[in-house]
Amino acid sequence: MAAPEPRGPRGPREVSGPREAVVRVEGVRFAYGKREALRDVTFDVARGEIFGLLGPNGGGKTTLFRILATLLPPAGGRALLFGRDAAREPAAVRERIGVVFQSPSLDGKLSVVENLRHQGHLYGISGRALAARVAEALERGGLADRARERAERLSGGLRRRVEIAKGLLHRPDLLILDEPSVGLDPGARRDLWREIGALRADRGITVLLTTHLLDEAERCDRLAILDRGALVALGTPDALKETIGGDVVTVRARDASRLRDAVSARFGVEATLVDGALRVERPRGAAWVAELSEAFPGEIESVTVSRPTLEDVFVRRTGHRFWEDPREAGARGEEYPDREGGSATGSGAGR
């Protein structure tokens, strides 16, 4: 198994020092029946950050999103946004946050401008103030030429722009997005991230988003990586990858289990089995492969050497792949969550 992650009093120790926190999550817990969806999760989000909650389906991201969006009270711990408790002072929190859900919230039969006007009415904005904010939202989102078009006729990328425009209409200080690029094509995803970057640069807005896309997580300033309700890593993408300490060598062999023990004994390295392959973290991995092949001739079928990725960080912290077949968890007798709020065990599990 991987070496234990250095831990502070409540979880993984972060590399960077303290900064002004817009969001403070303190020991948050939640369970759906007997399944723990969140287990003592603690982290801060600094003002002006683009902060990502990364994890596979069932990791706890959506549950935490709901808690931060004031839709679900935690079973334990607390979530503070701008110093206000999300469960005890939801109205005060909602005044300062904008929320964009994964599921569409637009009324497809209404035009873009009508959707924005209705959003403004929900926040008590009307008259000239509302007209000015709608015009600003249309201009910023590049939607002015689509203002009179029905939402149902827009592409996925344009609908997502309208969703974000809605979330920003009341000028929040924090924008919370749940899986913002799901269903978008690569071009629309680039546009989305250009918009997120512009919001931070122009308005200093803080952005917190959930994602299961590793390449999207690379764009965040910092990450909290969740797995089965636990916070397993916290830090910048680069700092997290640097904890690997070298190249990642993946070896396919005729008998990977036997080779693992032999490699550990011969070279004094930690070798783990992941997805039926031998995984070793090694400085100057390419040079070491030559020694490995010479030491075990005829036993190795293939070898790959790569620089560390966020998936490697996840594997090192958890001992399993980012996307794991539920049947593998079932074979170990583990309960694998098929979605937030449900779980399954063994071969019948789904995602």
Stockholm file with secondary structure:
# STOCKHOLM 1.0

chainA/1-351         MAAPEPRGPRGPREVSGPREAVVRVEGVRFAYGKREALRDVTFDVARGEIFGLLGPNGGGKTTLFRILATLLPPAGGRALLFGRDAAREPAAVRERIGVVFQSPSLDGKLSVVENLRHQGHLYGISGRALAARVAEALERGGLADRARERAERLSGGLRRRVEIAKGLLHRPDLLILDEPSVGLDPGARRDLWREIGALRADRGITVLLTTHLLDEAERCDRLAILDRGALVALGTPDALKETIGGDVVTVRARDASRLRDAVSARFGVEATLVDGALRVERPRGAAWVAELSEAFPGEIESVTVSRPTLEDVFVRRTGHRFWEDPREAGARGEEYPDREGGSATGSGAGR
#=GR chainA/1-351 SS CCCCCCBCSSSBCCSSCCCCEEEEEEEEEEEETTEEEEEEEEEEEETTCEEEEECCTTSSHHHHHHHHTTSSCCSEEEEEETTEETTTCHHHHHTTEEEECSSCCSCTTSBHHHHHHHHHHHTTCCHHHHHHHHHHHHHHTTCGGGTTSBGGGSCHHHHHHHHHHHHHTTCCSEEEEESTTTTCCHHHHHHHHHHHHHHHHHHCCEEEEEECCHHHHTTSSEEEEEETTEEEEEECHHHHHHTTCSEEEEEEETTHHHHHHHHHHHHCCCEEEETTEEEEEETTHHHHHHHHHHHSTTTEEEEEEECCCHHHHHHHHHSSCSSCCHHHHHHTTCCEEEETTEEECGGGCCC
#=GC SS_cons         CCCCCCBCSSSBCCSSCCCCEEEEEEEEEEEETTEEEEEEEEEEEETTCEEEEECCTTSSHHHHHHHHTTSSCCSEEEEEETTEETTTCHHHHHTTEEEECSSCCSCTTSBHHHHHHHHHHHTTCCHHHHHHHHHHHHHHTTCGGGTTSBGGGSCHHHHHHHHHHHHHTTCCSEEEEESTTTTCCHHHHHHHHHHHHHHHHHHCCEEEEEECCHHHHTTSSEEEEEETTEEEEEECHHHHHHTTCSEEEEEEETTHHHHHHHHHHHHCCCEEEETTEEEEEETTHHHHHHHHHHHSTTTEEEEEEECCCHHHHHHHHHSSCSSCCHHHHHHTTCCEEEETTEEECGGGCCC
//
